[in-house]
Amino acid sequence: MSKTIIWAETDAKGFESECLFNEDSRCYEVMVCASGRRLCQSEHFTAQTDPMQGLTEADRLKSVQIAERLTIEIERELGDR
């Protein structure tokens, strides 16, 4: 399974988010991990177009929205919200 990192970031609270493109299944995987707490969640969605031609605005927006939602879910699990 070949994956390419599309974007990655770490927020001020230490949550690490990344968006990967799975070339075999032609989908994106958005993963969020709580740094140092070994708690991660991920979600997949089908790519609108091949990201080698550039990440579409719709795919970028969807990946960011998923990352934000997963961060909130992890915060709730940790009791931070």
C-alpha positions, 0 to 999 in steps of 0.5 A, spaced: 500 500 500 503 506 497 501 512 501 503 520 500 503 525 505 498 531 502 499 535 508 501 535 516 500 540 521 501 540 529 496 545 533 498 548 539 495 543 544 499 538 540 494 534 536 498 532 530 493 531 523 495 529 517 492 527 510 495 521 506 493 519 499 492 512 498 494 510 491 492 503 491 485 505 493 485 512 490 482 515 497 484 520 502 486 518 509 485 523 515 488 521 521 489 525 528 493 523 534 493 526 541 501 527 542 504 523 547 497 520 549 497 514 544 490 516 542 489 516 534 482 516 530 482 516 522 477 517 517 477 515 509 474 519 503 474 518 496 478 522 492 475 527 487 481 527 482 488 524 483 492 529 487 498 529 483 494 534 479 493 538 485 489 537 491 482 540 489 479 545 493 473 540 495 478 535 497 482 540 501 476 543 505 473 536 506 480 533 509 480 539 514 473 539 516 474 531 518 481 533 521 477 538 525 471 533 527 476 528 529 480 533 534 474 535 537 472 527 538 479 526 541 478 532 546 472 529 548 475 522 549 480 525 553 476 530 557 478 536 554 472 539 552 
